Amino acid sequence: MTERGTPTLTGNRGLQIEEPLIFEQGHPDKTGVDLPDPPDLPDRLGGLARTGPIGLSGLSEPEVVRHYTRLSQKNYAIDAGFYPLGSCTMKHNPRLNERMARLPGFADLHPFQPQSTVQGALAVMHRLSEWLLGLTGMEAVALSPAAGAHGELCGMQAIRAALDARGAGDRRVVLVPDSAHGTNPATAALCGFKVRGVPGDDRGRVDLAAFREALDDQVAGVMLTNPNTCGLFENDIMALATAVHEAGAYFYLDGANFNALVGRVKIADLGVDAMHINLHKTFSTPHGGGGPGAGPTVLSPALAPFAPLPHVVAEADGGYRLIERVEGDMQPFGRMKGFHGQFGVFVRALSYLMSMGADGLRQASGDAVLNANYLLARLSETLTPSFEGPCMHEALFDDRFLKGTGVSTLDFAKAMIDEGVHPMTMYFPLVVHGAMLMEPTETESRDSLDAFCDAVLALADKARSGDAAFFTEAPRHTPRRRLDETRAARHPVLRWEPPEPAKAAE
Ligand SMILES: *Cc1c(COP(=O)(O)O)cnc(C)c1O
């Protein structure tokens, strides 16, 4: 299955050029630069100098440029088309925010500069903190966490510190509902807590009765994702929060899906003690390429004293100061990382917040939910939605509509690629069978949503017409077809070895 669909004489497909490894392209005896011969210097390496060739491939500048440009063109990206990955909020990031982050006054700063020379940067951090506190109604914010999961770690460490401070450090259990994001139990375990699962009900929400039953005096806190991984609002969230607090525990909310709530819900009103915000999802930092991101964590009055260092404060004289050491009655649990966090991401987020304005943010979350419900409504014609009723920012389907067709969720996704449509998130969340989770975000037009729905509905009809091979043989039009993922994971080839004759010549 790994060979390409229709063979060409060259192995290329149109102007999509087959790309060998850079080592396979050059010749060790070629070079792209012309350096003068080294002067005759005495050998001070004690006989350790290499005598054999180093085996780097020699290429000219245009060969190198073409290699990396062609590789970059093999990446699908939000700039290339609709990217419906559920749970990821792959939305367009306005270029204005990139421009702001690249201003030399921001981009050329060094974290060791004296504070008097970086007052503007501290003002950015302070303003961003004010926006995040304004949008959530919370007491304090730690900007430094570098990702969503890192923000979870920050919030859970604050909970630990608060428990220790009141002599309740023996509470070791964290409740994690089935509908929570996978990073939640991982974070709880990393902090040394025992994870106790809580089942969902048939509406895709936490089972309130089971939740109440799971609460006891061993529970340190709960980690809830809202909107949850089924794209649904946890309607009982206030009752959950009350029950958690009555049990003497803390309420952590995974706020990575804040894009669905901004400007509509004050997080503090829900009884939340800690929540991270993914700036790289909701607040306009490109992501999906491994970073950098930022996961600021907002804290309630109960947890604020334990916030990690550093933070920025406004001074009476109009200046700003970065607090790096304990002052007054602060009891920080520590630091999350070196320096102050991902500053470039802060600039993008503040630029986004200020250019959108409060009204624009409110509209964005409304449009995100509207777009997801548009997908849900149109695709429900043929696909099987997992739960009844409207969704929040993402629409969840399962594979019941494929029953008896011989086509799996994976096959369906591969056929989408052939049609020029990037697949949705598959097989997540785990609570439904063969999940297909689609998040359109507010930045897609009705035309792009319709083009996506037309393609998905056409494929669904094709699958139900009995043409399973069309799916099981997909993708036909990609540079590589299906890979042996198990073998790749079990026997990864991480190192290029020269072909045999060249080895012998070394
Ligand atoms: C993306 C996401 C996370 C993790 O964020 P990272 O920045 O990838 O660490 C956590 N929870 C939810 C619900 C998410 O969608």
The ligand as a MOL file (V3000), in Angstrom:
LIG
                    3D

  0  0  0     0  0            999 V3000
M  V30 BEGIN CTAB
M  V30 COUNTS 15 15 0 0 0
M  V30 BEGIN ATOM
M  V30 1 C -5.2490 22.1560 23.4100 0
M  V30 2 C -5.8350 21.7650 24.6790 0
M  V30 3 C -5.0280 21.5380 25.8140 0
M  V30 4 C -3.5150 21.5540 25.7930 0
M  V30 5 O -2.9390 22.7250 25.3040 0
M  V30 6 P -1.4120 22.6970 24.8170 0
M  V30 7 O -1.0630 24.1120 24.5510 0
M  V30 8 O -1.3790 21.8350 23.5940 0
M  V30 9 O -0.5880 22.1100 25.9240 0
M  V30 10 C -5.6570 21.2430 27.0090 0
M  V30 11 N -6.9980 21.1360 27.0780 0
M  V30 12 C -7.7990 21.3250 26.0050 0
M  V30 13 C -9.2930 21.2170 26.1630 0
M  V30 14 C -7.2510 21.6350 24.7640 0
M  V30 15 O -8.0510 21.8180 23.7210 0
M  V30 END ATOM
M  V30 BEGIN BOND
M  V30 1 1 1 2
M  V30 2 1 2 3
M  V30 3 2 2 14
M  V30 4 1 3 4
M  V30 5 2 3 10
M  V30 6 1 4 5
M  V30 7 1 5 6
M  V30 8 2 6 7
M  V30 9 1 6 8
M  V30 10 1 6 9
M  V30 11 1 10 11
M  V30 12 2 11 12
M  V30 13 1 12 13
M  V30 14 1 12 14
M  V30 15 1 14 15
M  V30 END BOND
M  V30 END CTAB
M  END
